[in-house]
């Protein structure tokens, strides 16, 4: 078989669903289409519009194939998501939105059966951010659901199953704060047995494995060749990490930005000691290695503070924020991140919406939250920023100042799509990284950072 060149990447983030076409010979995106990932309110509960996504994806695959040719398909999605399939392969229940909250008595009952952080590297998280908590609530809410469920797949593999008819889970998704996996042993935790679902979880495979070729009806609907391969797929933060896992030898820290900011530390000597109370966790990368990680909902916080009216700050705006100083203290989203439960506040006065000073202060806040996460996971080596924050110079400048280490950005528009495409090739590729340089005064940035840290830690 000829090595594939054009990889169609299904990329389902929490905010948007995308299809990107990546040219493996250059590892560049040659086409991208998106649609909002709107959560349907129910009944029976808030769930994802998978049928809307499916129609969108089939149409986009057909167009990409017509315009460029599609040789293979890869999949990457957000974590904290699983699909329950019945004996026919259809959904046994709608796919639950992980932000849905559960009654206190359900939470307490789940806490009594979930394994300790020491076994899973998975902290207790809000709502359904632990897949185990989702499954427990679903089975408690619908007593017949467990019997109707033939197989459980993680979210990338749901789309792989729709394309190929073959079921699987992947190590990065099952190892993504699910409570279901022991990242140190590379095996299930005690939870699947406790929930009575050990025999229902689809086989766990590496993301780069080929799950199968597309079904005849998919080939007919899209015009793709009937033997088009589909790889198992990968959790989106690990897709951002993957190019660096396969190309970097020394310690590195990768910051994947989007709805979530995920900070991942790859270094020799094993995983740092982590504090689960501060939203640190252990992820599992595509090579089945445990990765110390921390996170906060940075993209969501950005949208909340900007209120859709971002203004690029001028030099005068930045200087005014540093000199006053004006700063945003944690946390905008109180249910996650290193300062959970803390209410945001403005120090030095709140800048009006749609002003450059507000944008500058917000960028500094996001960078200082990222720096806190880097410290919590023992970040080492250069810091590589992926995603939209890689195009924010104020964020990058403060991150460089507070970490005192080089900061690089990835020239790719969407690191997740490139990483997911590389599962099908790109051996020997080294990402085109640009070292960030700033004209902003590092001493003033560090003074600001010290004041912010002192106030944040004093709460």
N, C-alpha and C positions, 0 to 999 in steps of 0.2 A: 504494500500500500504506500502511495506517495505521502510524504510528510505533509500535514495540513498547513496551510498558510493563513487563511482567513478564519478566525475564530469568533463566532457569535457568542457574546457573554451576556447571559441573563443576570442582571444585578438588581436584586430587590432590597432596597434600603428601607429604613423606617419611614422616611419622608417621601421618597420617590421610587418608582419602578423604572428600570432602564433596560434597553438592549443596546449594547455597544458592539461594533465590529472591529476587531483588533487584527492588524497585519503582523503576524509572528516574525516576518523577516526583518521588520524594523521596530516591532513592539510599539506601534503607535495606533491610536484610534482613527479609523477612517470614516466612521459613521456612528452617530449616537441619537437615539430617540428616547423620550421619557414620558411618564404620566404620573400624576400624584398617587401616592399610596394611601388612599382615603379609607379610613376604618368605617365599616358599616355598623350602625348602632344595634342591630338585632331586629327581631328575636333570633336566637335565644339569648345572645350576649354579644358584645362588640367583637367583630371578626373582620378578617381581611377579605377584600374583594378579589378573590382568586380567579373567578370567572372573567371579570373585567380585565385582569392582568393577562389571562390566557388568550383572550381575543386579541388584545394589543400585541402580545408576543408573537402569535402566529402571523399576524399581518406584517409585523416588522421583519420577521424572519423571511417571509416571502419577498418583501421589497429589497432587503439586503442581498438575498440570493440573486434576484433579478439584476440588481445594479453592480454587484461585485463578485458573487459566488460565495457561499458559505461551505467551508470544508469540515468544520467540527463545531461542537457546542460545549461551552463550559457554564457553570452556574455558581453564583455567589449571592448570599443573602445575609440579612441581619440575623443575629442570634436570638435566643430565648423564644424559639418557635418550633413547634412540632405539629405534624399532621397525623391524625388517626384514620387508618384505612380499614374499610370493611373487607369481607371475603371476596368481593368483586373488584376491589381496587379503588372504589369510590370513597369519598370522605364519609366516615362514620359520624362526624360532627363538624360544624364549621371550624376553621382554624382561628383559635382564640387570640385576641390582641393582648400582648403581654402587659399592657398598662392597666388592664382591668384589675380591680381590687376585690378581695374576698372578705367575708365576715370574720370577725375576731376569733370565733370558735373554730372555724376551719383552719385559720392560720395557726392556732395553738395546737390543733390535732396534727397538722403537718410537721410543726416543729418537734413534736414528740417522736416522729419516725425518721426524720432526715438525719443523715450521717453528719459527724462533726467536720468542721473546716479542716482539721488536720488530715482527714482522709480524702476530702474532695477538692480542697483549695477553692471552694465555692462558698462565698459568704451568704448570709441571709439577706435577701434583696426585696425591694418593694413589689407588691402586686405579683405578677407572674414572671418576673425576670429570672427566676429559677424555673426551668421547665418542669422539674419535679413537683413544684407547687401548683403549676397549671394542671398537670395530670391528676394530682390528688383532688383538686377542686372539681375538675370535670367529672371524675368518677363518683365523687360524693354528690354532685348535683344531679347526675343522671345515672342511677344504679344499674341500668341495662347497658350503659355505654361500653364498659369493659368487655362484656360478652360480645358486643357487636364489633369490637375492634380486633381485627386480625393481625395487623402490623402497625407499628409506630415508626415513622421516619422523621428525620430532622428536615428543616425547611429547604435547604438546597436540593435535597434528594426527593422532596415532593415534586419539584419541577422536573427533575431527572426521571422520576417515575411516570409523569404524564407524557414525557417525550419517548420513553423506551418501554414502559411497562415493567421495569425491573426495580426492586426496592433495595434500599441501602440506608445507612447513616454514615456520617464521616467523622473522623477523630476530632476535627477542629470544632464541629458543631455540637457533638455529644460532650466534648470537653470544655464547653463555653458556659461556665457557671450554671450548669444544669442540676447539680447535686447527684447526677446519675453516674459519674465517672470518677475514677481514681487516677489522676494524671501522673502520679509517681509510679504506679504499677502498670499503667496502660491497660486497665481492665475496668469492668463495671464496679461501682461502689455497692454498698449494701442496699441502696434504695430500690433498684428494680425488683429485688426479691421482696422487700418490705411492701411494695405496691402491688405485687403479684403480676408483674408485667415482663419479667426477665425473658420469657419465651416469645414475647410479642415485639420486641425491639429488633428492627431489621439489622442485618449483618453490618458490623462496623468496618469501614474500609478507608484507605488513604484517599485524599482528595484527587490525586492524579490518576487513580485507576480508571479504566473505562467501564462505566456501568452497563453500557450496551449501545446498540444503534437505534436510530429513530424508528418508530412504528410505521407501518405502511400508510396509515391514514395521515400521519404527520408529513410524510414525504409527498403525498398527494395534495395536501392543503397548502404546502409551502413551496413546492417545486424542488426541495432539497433532494440530493441523491439518497436512495434508500439505505445505503450503507454508511450514512453520516454518523460518526461516533459522538457519544456524549460522555464526558468524564463525570466522576462522582460528585465533584463540587466542593465548595469551601465556605466557611464563615467569613464575612466580609473583612473584619479586622485582620484576620489571618491571610486574606488575599493581599492586603496591603503589605503585610510582613513578608510574604513568600519571596519576592524578588531579592530581598536582603538576606533571608535565610540561606538561599542558594548561592549568593554572590559575595557575602562578607565573611571574613575569617575571624576578625577580632570582635570585641564587645561593641554593641551598638544599641541605641534606643530608638524605637520607631513610634511616632505619634500619628495615629490615624484619626483624621477629623471628618466630621459629618454631623448627623444628629447627635451622635456620641463622640467624645474625644477619648480614644483608647490609647493608653501609654503602655508600651511593651518593652521590657528590658531583656536583651539577649546578651549574656555574658558567661564567661567560664566560671566554674565553681558552684554551679547549681543555682537554685532559686533563693532569693533573699527571704528573710523572715518577714512575714506580712501581717498586717493588722486588719482583720475582716471588718471591724467597725468603721473603717475608713474607705470602704469600697475598693479594697485591693483583692485580687484574686489570682488564680493560676489558670491561664489558658493553655491550650495544647496546639502546637504549630503543625504544619502539614507534614513534618518529618517525625511527628509523635513525641516531640520534646516539650517538657513543661516550661512555660514562659511566665515570669512574674509580670503582672499587669495591674493597672489601676485605671479608673475612668470617672468621667462626669459628663453630664448632658450638655456639652458646650455649644453644639449647634442650636439646640432648643433654647438655651439661655441667650444666645446671640439674637434669635428672632424675638424673644420676649422683650429684651431691652431696647432693641432697635425699633420695634413696632412697625416694621416694613419701611422705615424711612432712613436708611443708612446714608450718611454723608461722609465723603472722604475727608479726613482731617488734614489741615494745613500744618506747616511747621509752627505757626503761631498757636494753633490749637494744641499741638503736642506740648509745646513749651508751657502753655498756660496750665495744662493738666499736671505736668511735672512740678511746676513752681508753686502752685497753690498749697498743697497738692489736692487734686480731686481723684477720689478712688471709689470703686465699687467693691464692697466687702461681701463675702459669701454668706448664704448661697441663694442664687436665683431659683434653681430647682432644688428643693430641700430634701427630696426623697432619695437622692443618690449623690455620689461624689465624696471627696475627702472631708467635707464639713456637713454631713447629713444632719438634718433637723435644725440647722441654723437659718435664721431669716436674714435676707440681704439688707444691706443698708448703705447709704452713700455717706462718705466722709468728705468734708469740704464743699458740700452742696451738690445737689443733683443737676447735671447739665440738662438743658431742655432737649426734648426729642427733636431729631432731624438737625443736630448740630455736630460739627467736627469734634468738639470736646467730648461729647457723649461717646462717639465712635472710638476715640483714642482711649478714654478711660475703660471702655468695655474690652478693647483689644488687650490692654494691660492686665485686666482682671482675668481674661481667659488664659493668657500666658502664665500668670502667676498660679492659677489653678493647675495648669499643666506642669509647671515647675514643682509644685507640691507633690503631684502624682509621681514625677520622676524621682524625687527624693524618697518617697514611700516604697518604690520598687527597686531602689538601689541602682538607678540609671547610671550607665557608664558609656564611655566612648562617644562618638558623634551622635547628635540627635537628628533624625531624619523625619521631616514633617510631610505627611501626605494629605491630599484632599484640599478643601476650600481654604483652610487657614494658612496653607502654604503660599497663598497670594495676598496675605495681610502683613505688610511690612512692620507695623507697630507691634503686632503679636510676635513676629519673629525676632524683632529687636529686643523686646523684653525677655523672651525665652532665652536668647543668647546671653543676655546680661545676668539673669538669675541663675542659669545653669553653669556659667563660666566654661562652657564647652562649645565647640563648633556646631552650628546649625546648618543643615542642608535641606534643600527642597527637591522634590521629584518633579522633573519637567513634564511628566505625563499628566494629562488632564484629570484622569480618574485612576488612582493607584489600584483600587479594587479590581477594575476591569483588566488592567495589565497583569496583575498577579494571578487572576483567575485564568486568563488566557495562557499564561506560562505553564500551567499544569499540563498543557498539551505540547509543550516544546519550549524553545528559547534557551536551551542549555548553553552555558558559557556567557549568557547575557549579563552585563553589569548595568544597573540603572544609571541613567544620565542624571547625576546629582549636581546641583548648583549650590556652592557654599554661599550662605547669606552674609552680606556685609551691610553695615548701617552707618549713617553719618550722625545718628543720634548720640548724645553724650552718655557713655556707658556708666560713668560715675553717678550721673543724675538718675539713670534708670535703676541702678543698684540701691541708691538711697531711697527711692520710691518703693522698691521691692522690700527693703528692710522694714520700712514703716508699715507696709501692707501686711507682711508676715507677722510682725509684732502684734498688730491689731487683730488679725485673724486668729492667731494662736492664743490671744488673751481672752477670747470669748468663752 
